[in-house]
């Protein structure tokens, strides 16, 4: 295993490892304005939401790794502490990437990237018309994390108004992940598309407590075939099938599998999320 110490690693190499290891990262497409009214638009992938009561978003425009200079976004929010955070969907990612170019201060990235500025309701910076979700924010704090190239400037915002396109909502008026079609930032030049085959559902263990991987029989827990995800699914059930159900399963399945073959078939069932069937098969084969 490669082990590195941040203090002993060149900044560009450390940056490459970090952004490749932590991803996909959501993209904050930040619209700001300076004291003279000049708009600025730029994407940042050091971004996330940090609570909903109050609704808080945090993003961090890092200093240039080459020059150590802060981004125009940072300078703008220090002058006018307001920002619109616009979501980036797949159909606008190329234009959003263009807006990340280091144009001189005062250049309008709305014009350069071809996006349409529309007035916000409660703050001065413009929204991006093409974005499916636009969040008007008040900047609460700008925290400088360092002065060297690559150091972050945490911009902590309170979301005061959210605009959501009707086109991305489902019948329950909730955002449909396939319709919003978000993109996430990976390392290097890579992005990922968060829709279609990339999506999968994972029911969260809320009030119900799963039996846990530690409760699995040793032959299952130590299987060379079943994966960690398989064990997680098996351990997430709240109770095992009854002895009667296992006997019925065994009676209805004339082929008796054991060992590796048993675990291979159980793995197939678990990949299809047929967890109860997998449990019955495994218990019948013990």
C-alpha positions in Angstrom: 0.0 0.0 0.0 1.3 3.5 -0.9 1.6 5.6 2.2 2.3 9.3 1.8 2.7 12.2 4.3 1.1 15.4 3.1 3.9 17.5 4.6 6.5 15.6 2.5 4.5 15.4 -0.7 4.6 18.1 -3.5 1.3 20.0 -3.5 0.4 19.0 -7.1 0.9 15.3 -6.4 -1.0 15.5 -3.1 -3.8 17.4 -4.9 -4.0 14.7 -7.6 -4.3 11.9 -5.0 -6.9 13.6 -2.9 -9.3 14.6 -5.8 -8.9 11.1 -7.3 -9.7 9.4 -4.0 -12.6 11.6 -2.9 -15.3 11.5 -5.5 -17.5 11.9 -7.2 -17.8 15.4 -5.8 -20.9 17.6 -6.5 -20.3 20.7 -8.4 -21.1 24.2 -7.1 -21.6 26.5 -10.1 -21.1 29.8 -8.2 -22.5 33.1 -9.5 -21.1 36.2 -7.7 -20.8 39.9 -8.3 -18.3 42.5 -7.3 -18.9 45.9 -5.8 -19.0 47.5 -9.2 -21.7 45.1 -10.4 -19.5 42.9 -12.6 -20.8 39.3 -12.6 -18.6 36.2 -12.2 -19.4 32.6 -12.8 -17.2 29.6 -11.9 -17.6 25.9 -10.9 -16.0 24.4 -7.8 -16.1 20.7 -6.8 -15.0 21.3 -3.2 -18.7 21.6 -2.3 -21.5 20.1 -0.3 -24.5 21.0 1.9 -24.1 20.9 5.6 -27.5 20.8 7.2 -31.1 21.8 6.4 -32.1 23.6 9.5 -30.8 26.2 8.8 -30.0 25.1 5.2 -26.2 25.6 4.9 -23.9 25.1 1.9 -20.1 25.2 2.0 -17.7 25.4 -1.0 -14.1 26.2 -1.3 -12.4 28.0 -4.2 -8.8 26.9 -3.7 -5.9 29.3 -4.4 -4.2 28.7 -7.8 -1.6 25.9 -7.5 0.6 27.8 -10.0 0.4 31.4 -8.7 -1.1 31.2 -5.2 -3.7 33.8 -6.2 -7.2 33.6 -4.8 -10.1 33.2 -7.2 -12.3 36.1 -8.3 -15.2 34.3 -6.5 -13.5 34.8 -3.2 -12.7 38.5 -3.9 -16.3 39.0 -4.9 -18.0 37.5 -1.9 -15.7 39.6 0.4 -17.1 42.7 -1.4 -20.7 41.5 -1.8 -21.4 38.5 0.5 -24.0 36.8 -1.7 -23.8 33.9 -4.1 -26.1 31.8 -6.3 -25.2 28.1 -6.3 -26.4 26.5 -9.5 -26.6 22.8 -10.1 -24.7 21.4 -13.1 -26.6 18.8 -15.2 -25.0 16.7 -18.0 -26.4 18.9 -20.8 -24.5 21.9 -19.5 -21.2 20.4 -18.3 -19.2 21.5 -21.3 -20.2 25.1 -20.9 -19.7 25.0 -17.1 -16.2 23.6 -17.7 -15.5 26.6 -20.0 -16.5 29.0 -17.2 -13.7 27.5 -15.1 -11.0 29.0 -17.3 -8.9 31.7 -15.4 -10.2 34.7 -17.3 -9.0 38.1 -16.0 -11.0 39.9 -13.3 -14.0 41.7 -14.8 -14.5 39.3 -17.7 -18.1 38.1 -17.8 -18.1 34.3 -17.8 -21.9 34.3 -18.5 -20.9 35.7 -21.9 -17.8 33.5 -22.4 -19.7 30.3 -21.6 -22.9 31.2 -23.3 -25.2 30.9 -20.3 -28.2 33.1 -19.7 -28.1 35.4 -16.6 -31.5 35.9 -14.9 -32.2 38.2 -11.9 -32.3 36.7 -8.4 -35.3 37.5 -6.2 -33.4 38.3 -2.9 -29.7 38.8 -3.8 -27.6 40.7 -6.3 -25.8 37.9 -8.2 -27.5 36.4 -11.2 -28.9 32.9 -11.5 -28.0 30.6 -14.4 -31.2 30.1 -16.4 -30.1 26.8 -17.8 -29.4 25.2 -14.4 -32.2 22.9 -13.1 -31.7 24.1 -9.5 -30.6 27.6 -8.4 -30.0 28.4 -4.7 -29.8 32.0 -3.6 -27.4 32.3 -0.6 -26.2 34.8 1.9 -22.5 34.3 2.7 -22.1 33.8 6.5 -18.3 33.5 6.7 -15.2 33.2 4.5 -12.5 31.2 6.3 -9.0 31.2 4.8 -7.3 27.9 5.3 -3.8 28.9 4.1 -1.8 31.3 1.9 0.0 28.9 -0.4 -1.0 27.4 -3.7 -3.8 24.9 -3.4 -5.0 26.2 0.0 -8.8 26.5 0.4 -11.0 29.4 1.2 -14.2 28.0 2.9 -17.2 30.0 1.9 -20.1 29.2 4.3 -23.5 30.1 3.0 -27.1 30.1 4.2 -29.5 29.1 1.5 -32.4 31.6 1.6 -34.3 30.7 -1.6 -34.3 27.7 -3.9 -35.6 27.6 -7.5 -36.3 24.2 -9.0 -37.3 23.5 -12.6 -40.6 21.7 -12.9 -39.0 19.6 -15.7 -37.0 17.6 -13.2 -39.8 16.7 -10.8 -41.6 13.4 -10.6 -45.3 12.9 -9.9 -44.7 13.5 -6.1 -43.1 16.8 -6.8 -39.7 15.5 -5.8 -36.5 15.7 -7.8 -36.1 12.7 -10.1 -32.4 11.8 -10.3 -32.7 10.7 -13.9 -34.3 14.0 -14.9 -31.9 16.3 -13.1 -29.1 14.2 -14.6 -26.3 15.6 -12.4 -22.6 15.3 -13.0 -19.9 14.7 -10.4 -16.2 15.6 -10.5 -13.5 12.9 -10.3 -9.8 13.2 -10.5 -7.9 14.6 -13.4 -10.1 15.3 -16.4 -12.7 12.8 -15.3 -16.4 13.3 -14.5 -19.2 10.9 -13.9 -22.9 11.1 -14.8 -25.3 10.4 -11.9 -28.2 8.9 -13.8 -29.3 5.8 -15.7 -27.3 2.7 -15.1 -25.1 4.5 -12.6 -27.9 4.8 -10.1 -28.9 2.1 -7.6 -31.1 2.1 -4.6 -29.9 1.2 -1.1 -32.5 1.2 1.7 -31.1 2.9 4.7 -31.3 1.1 8.1 -33.3 3.6 10.0 -35.3 2.4 13.0 -34.9 -1.3 12.1 -31.6 -2.8 13.3 -30.1 -5.5 11.1 -28.6 -8.6 12.6 -25.1 -7.6 11.5 -22.3 -9.4 9.8 -21.1 -10.7 13.1 -24.3 -12.7 13.4 -23.7 -14.6 10.2 -22.6 -18.3 10.4 -18.9 -18.6 10.1 -19.0 -20.5 6.8 -21.0 -17.6 5.3 -19.0 -14.8 6.9 -15.7 -16.3 5.8 -16.8 -17.2 2.3 -14.3 -16.7 -0.5 -17.1 -16.1 -2.9 -19.5 -13.8 -1.2 -18.4 -10.2 -1.4 -18.5 -7.5 1.3 -21.7 -6.1 -0.3 -23.2 -9.6 -0.2 -22.4 -9.9 3.5 -23.8 -6.4 4.1 -27.1 -7.4 2.5 -27.3 -10.6 4.5 -26.5 -8.7 7.7 -29.1 -6.0 7.1 -32.1 -8.3 7.6 -33.9 -7.9 10.9 -34.6 -11.7 11.3 -33.7 -14.9 9.5 -36.3 -17.1 7.6 -38.0 -19.5 9.9 -37.0 -23.2 10.0 -40.3 -24.0 8.4 -39.6 -21.7 5.4 -36.1 -23.1 5.0 -37.5 -26.7 5.0 -40.1 -25.7 2.4 -37.4 -24.2 0.3 -35.3 -27.3 0.5 -38.2 -29.5 -0.3 -39.1 -27.5 -3.4 -35.5 -27.5 -4.7 -34.3 -30.9 -5.6 -30.7 -29.8 -6.5 -28.7 -29.6 -3.3 -25.8 -27.2 -3.5 -22.9 -27.1 -1.1 -19.7 -25.2 -0.6 -18.5 -23.0 -3.4 -21.4 -23.7 -5.7 -23.9 -22.8 -3.0 -22.2 -19.5 -2.4 -22.0 -18.7 -6.2 -25.7 -19.2 -6.5 -26.4 -17.2 -3.4 -24.2 -14.4 -4.8 -26.4 -14.3 -8.0 -29.5 -14.0 -5.9 -28.0 -11.2 -3.8 -27.0 -9.3 -6.9 -30.6 -9.3 -7.9 -31.6 -8.2 -4.3 -33.4 -11.5 -3.7 -32.1 -11.5 -0.1 -34.7 -13.7 1.5 -34.3 -16.3 -1.2 -30.5 -16.2 -0.8 -30.9 -16.7 3.0 -33.2 -19.7 2.5 -30.7 -21.2 0.0 -27.7 -20.7 2.3 -29.5 -22.0 5.4 -30.8 -25.0 3.5 -27.3 -25.9 2.4 -25.7 -25.7 5.9 
